[in-house]
Amino acid sequence: MSLLKRKKTEEAEANGSGDAEQVAKPTKGERMGQAKDLAVHHGTHKSIDVAGWVDSRVNATGIFTAMMSRHVPKGTNWFYTLGSATMFIFAMQAITGVFLSMYYTPSATQAYASITHMTNEVFMGEFVRGMHKWGASLMIILIFLHMARTFFFGAYKYPRELNWVIGVVLLILTTVMGLTGYLLPFDQRSFWATIVANNITASGPIVGPYLADFLRAGPDFSATTLSRFYALHMMVVPGLIAALIGAHLFFVVKLGTTAPPWVRAGRPKGSMPEEEVTAGVAREDFEDVPVNGAVAAAEIEAEPPVEEADAQAAEAEEVEAKEAEETEAAVAPEEPAEEAAAEEAAEAPAEEAPAEETDAPDDSDTSGEGEVTP
């Protein structure tokens, strides 16, 4: 069903008629506008934005934002540009290598002549070959500096161990790239230097002799050796380097950039929170020593320091004393009136004591006991 017919059906259902034929037909201007909108939607209009059309299908904006607009920690400096500089040199090597391969002949009898023709007769051939030659040395220097920065800044630690392994493999492939490209001029210097390097490779343990035979393409150097070095230098090694650079950049974007060692960095993305645990130490014989120190840490936390323990004991004693006084005051019975009068009499001054003593005989006289008659 076309878009116009579908729209008519929807309008008919909205009006409640249930019949698409009862809906008024669109005018010519409306049909032209709908056709224009469809053309823009499907990418057939002349004024369509090509970048927007591509972005809507590959999400290039999100990739660009993740690569270029990511968070950079404080304290970063020029040392952090070594990786980007190495990647830039690799791109330059790839571009100049393509131009050189247009004039190079991988043949034992014509390789040196093609290099001479390229350097002396081709327009800007010497410039392009010089960029490729010195760029190889510069790439090896930069990748060594980049890995040194990564090591001394501690960027190889968790959770970036895999990215460090990829960097080591990239370093090895870069040296292989330089070794295979050194033979391509096929002059006396490159020929004998490659023989020495191949003999060093053959002296390696177990896999050394097999690897040397693979590089030579046989027991001795020949024209096949040059063809194999050219294939490795032009197709195999650059493809591996490009793939590993993509994986390397993916992990850099995913895990973030490491802060310098003199700046306290936050917890990296994807890592677990750190826990400081005291190591366990056995205090007596046959005592279990905790492996991760968790039990010891719990005991240390459970046992407060001596000063804190004394303060807590003093506070507990004061609270107990106050509670005891309040309990005695609440439980004690009311004192009788006689006991209260006796206490008041005891507390009276000493001057009233003789009067009380004189009253005592009078009481005895009235009782009639001990009375003497003449």
Secondary structure, DSSP 8 states (H G I E B T S, - for coil): --HHHHHHHHHHHHHT---GGGS----HHHHHHHHHHHHHHTT-STT--HHHHHHHHH-HHHHHHHHHS----TT--GGGGHHHHHHHHHHHHHHHHHHHHTT----TTTHHHHHHHHHHTSTTHHHHHHHHHHHHHHHHHHHHHHHHHHHHTTTTSTT-HHHHHHHHHHHHHHHHHHHHHHTTT--HHHHHHHHHHHHHHHTSSSSHHHHHHHHHTSSS--HHHHHHHHHIIIIIHHHHHHHHHHHHHHHHHHH-----TTS-----TT-------------STT----SSSHHHHHHHHHS--HHHHHHHHHHHHHHHHHHHHHHHHHHS----HHHHHHHHHHHS-GGGHHHHHHHHHHHHHHHTTT----
